[in-house]
Amino acid sequence: MNTRAGSHRAAASSRWAAAAERRLMPASWLRAVFRQWPLLLVLAVIAVGTVIVADNHFRRGTFIIAGGICLAVVLRAVLPSGIAGLLKVRSRAIDLLTLGFLGAGTLIASLIVPPPS
């Protein structure tokens, strides 16, 4: 009876080890990252805006950052929850309201900041 339990434990252990190895493979990790394409797209737009702000073009860069946040609103509104990935934090309404306020506030800030003199 003990040998049977030991072999069962070993089989279960090797099954778990094999599953863990599959999860850590680079191909599956890359697939998991690329499934988050909506968030990656938004982050890319925001990164471009940040680089432009760092290049001493505050209004233009902040406007692009606001565009990235507004893109997140549109993607969250249009995409189903399974595809929205990490853009889905709470319910759709809460996500849209939060991102909408953040995008609108950033857009207003980019428009009312006076140009450098």
N, C-alpha and C positions, 0 to 999 in steps of 0.2 A: 504494500500500500504506500509506503514511504517513497519507493522508487518512482511510482506513478506520479505522486504529487511533486516530486523533484523534477521529473521530466516535463510535467505540465508547467511548472514555474519557469523552467529554462526556455520552453517554447514561447511562453508569454513574454518573457524578458527579451528574447531575440526578436519577437514580433514588434515590441515597443522600440527596440534599438533600431530596427530597420525603418520604422516609421519616422523616428527622429532623424535618421540620416537622410531620408527623402526630404524632410522639411528643411534641412539645412543645405541642400544642394544649391549651387549658384543659379541654375536654370529656374528652379521654383522660386527662389528669392527674387530674381529679375521679373518673373511673371507677376509676382505679388506687387512689386513696385510699379510696374506698368499698368496694373489694374487700377491704380490710383491716378490715372491720367487727368481727371478733372482738377485735382489738387495740384498736380505737377504743372499743369498749364497756368493756373492762377498764380502759383509761386514764381513761375518763369516771368510772367508779366510784371509782378511786383519786384522781382530782382532787377529787371531792366529799368524800372522806374527808380529804384534805389541807386543804381549805377549812374543814372542821369542826374539825380539829386547830388550825388557825390562829385559829379563833374561840374558842380556849381550852377546848375539850371534847376532851381528849386521849384518854380511854378510848373514847368514842363514835366519834371519827374514826379511831382506830387499828383499831377493830373493823370499820369500813366498809372500810378499806384491806385488811385481812385477807380480808374478803368478796370484794373485787375480785380478789385473788390466787387465792382458791379458785374464783372464777368462771373465771379463766384455766385452772385445772386441769381443770375440768369441760368447758370448750370444747375444750381440747386433747385430752381423752380421747374426746369425742363426735364432733367434726368430722373429716372426712377431711383428709389432709395438704394437699390442693390448696386447700381452703377455709379452713383454719386460718391461712393467710397467715404473718404475721411472728410468730405464737405458736409456729410450728414453727422451732426453732433446731437441735436435734440430733434424735436418734431419739425416738420417742414416749415410751419408757420413761425416758430421761434427762430429757426435758422435764417429765414428770409427777413424777418424783422431786424434781427441783430446785424446781419450783413448789410441790409439796406441802410440802416442808420449809420453804420461805420462808413459805407461807401459814400453816402450823401454828405456826411460830415467832412470826409476827406476831400470830396469834390468842392464843397463850399470853401474849405480852407485853401485849396489850391487856387480858387478864383478870386478870393478877397485879399490874399497876400499881395502887398504892393510890389511892383517890380523894383529891382535895385536901382538906386540913382547914381 
